[in-house]
């Protein structure tokens, strides 16, 4: 005989689940701040003061993108699994549009280097995601044990 869950049981169980996406977003933001001197410094060395400004702007866009993604998925998780899918896929398109609009708004500014902006957006997204992937994979490998990996 299988134990069936009532809608109340499911709602209570869902309320007990931690907002993992917010934890990951916080980790990504923390790692972005840790890596910011390296990222912005490299952009400054390659592209000068325009690289510094462009790199800082790009890094802010990347971190805002991660936080917005987590907020969208976290909000949708309280609604339903299909809402999570819509938030993840639709949110991706919306967030890419926001990044594109931000780039279009600053592209003609004197302080911008489009090469630095594009390079930092790509490298920061991939680098921070790979850094977080390493942490998450270690956490899954040792489930039940809180990893101290930075």
ZAMARGU-4260 file (C-alpha; in steps of 0.2 Angstrom, whole numbers, plus 5000, padded with zeros to 4 digits):
<rodrens>
0) 5000/5000/5000 | 5008/5017/4995 | 5006/5032/5005 | 4998/5046/4996 | 5002/5064/4999
5) 4988/5077/5000 | 4990/5094/4993 | 4993/5101/5010 | 5008/5089/5013 | 5015/5094/4996
10) 5014/5112/5000 | 5022/5110/5017 | 5036/5099/5010 | 5039/5113/4996 | 5040/5126/5010
15) 5054/5116/5018 | 5065/5115/5003 | 5078/5128/5003 | 5080/5141/4989 | 5095/5133/4981
20) 5095/5145/4966 | 5097/5159/4978 | 5111/5151/4987 | 5120/5148/4970 | 5117/5166/4965
25) 5124/5172/4981 | 5139/5161/4978 | 5141/5167/4960 | 5140/5185/4966 | 5153/5182/4980
30) 5165/5174/4968 | 5162/5188/4955 | 5167/5200/4968 | 5182/5190/4973 | 5187/5188/4954
35) 5183/5206/4950 | 5201/5213/4953 | 5208/5200/4941 | 5194/5202/4928 | 5194/5221/4928
40) 5213/5221/4930 | 5216/5210/4914 | 5204/5221/4904 | 5213/5237/4910 | 5230/5229/4905
45) 5223/5225/4888 | 5212/5239/4884 | 5218/5253/4896 | 5206/5264/4905 | 5192/5261/4893
50) 5195/5242/4897 | 5193/5246/4916 | 5177/5255/4914 | 5170/5242/4901 | 5176/5228/4912
55) 5167/5234/4928 | 5151/5238/4918 | 5152/5220/4910 | 5155/5212/4927 | 5140/5221/4934
60) 5129/5215/4920 | 5135/5197/4923 | 5132/5198/4941 | 5115/5206/4939 | 5110/5193/4926
65) 5114/5179/4939 | 5104/5187/4952 | 5089/5190/4941 | 5089/5172/4935 | 5089/5166/4953
70) 5075/5178/4957 | 5064/5172/4942 | 5067/5154/4945 | 5064/5156/4964 | 5048/5165/4961
75) 5042/5152/4949 | 5046/5138/4960 | 5033/5144/4972 | 5020/5142/4958 | 5023/5126/4949
80) 5036/5115/4940 | 5029/5121/4923 | 5032/5139/4929 | 5050/5135/4933 | 5052/5129/4915
85) 5044/5145/4908 | 5055/5156/4920 | 5071/5147/4915 | 5068/5147/4896 | 5058/5163/4895
90) 5069/5172/4908 | 5085/5167/4898 | 5078/5176/4882 | 5072/5191/4893 | 5089/5192/4902
95) 5099/5191/4885 | 5088/5205/4879 | 5091/5216/4894 | 5110/5213/4892 | 5108/5218/4873
100) 5099/5233/4877 | 5112/5238/4890 | 5126/5236/4878 | 5116/5246/4864 | 5114/5260/4877
105) 5132/5262/4880 | 5140/5257/4864 | 5143/5274/4858 | 5150/5281/4875 | 5168/5287/4874
110) 5173/5277/4889 | 5167/5260/4882 | 5178/5247/4873 | 5166/5235/4864 | 5180/5222/4864
115) 5183/5223/4882 | 5164/5223/4886 | 5161/5208/4875 | 5176/5198/4882 | 5172/5201/4900
120) 5154/5197/4898 | 5158/5180/4890 | 5173/5176/4901 | 5165/5181/4917 | 5149/5171/4913
125) 5159/5155/4908 | 5172/5157/4922 | 5160/5160/4936 | 5148/5146/4930 | 5163/5134/4929
130) 5169/5139/4946 | 5152/5136/4954 | 5150/5120/4944 | 5166/5113/4953 | 5158/5118/4970
135) 5141/5111/4966 | 5148/5095/4960 | 5159/5093/4976 | 5143/5096/4986 | 5133/5083/4977
140) 5148/5070/4978 | 5147/5072/4997 | 5128/5074/5000 | 5124/5078/5018 | 5141/5086/5021
145) 5143/5104/5019 | 5158/5108/5008 | 5170/5120/5014 | 5177/5122/4996 | 5178/5141/4992
</rodrens>
